[in-house]
């Protein structure tokens, strides 16, 4: 069943693209730093602890699928963000966050090989808090968000991007995107 749905989805994407050149899909893969959950747990943007850090994060990982509307300046889509925050203060624990957020981009500068854009995303963020050595985990659901006032995409079909914002993707994001 999953294979059939995947094939139908791919067929839909290619049929929409074949009908018009203006509408394009974009798939983005990126990494970010200092996400909102990390900043919220550490209490600051910079960790000034001596010795071993109290909090650790390997950064955020994101997958984003966007669809450009007829206006060419607005894109809508879905954003998936994954983050792990580890605490080493008195107790050792791990918080794993998975966010699923509808997103909207406004492209305010559109050139052949570059774009400047902003992004807003809002949706559920599912957290799993686990103490090291414990079998039980605590699951919570929060409101995930991302506000990116500045994003820059450079390239044509395959491109790089840099984003500066605040939320579950982090303060700074870098990655690669492909348009089709």
Secondary structure, 3 states (H helix, E strand, C coil): CHHHHHHHHHHHHHHHHHHCCCCCEEEEEEEEECCHHHHHHHCCCCCCCCCCCCEEEEEEEEEEEEEECCCCCEEEEEEEEEEEEEEECCCEEEEEEEEEEEEEEEEEEECCCEEEEEEEEEEEEEEEEEECCCCCEEEEEEEEEEEEEEEEEEECCEEEEEEEEEECCCCEEEEEEEEC
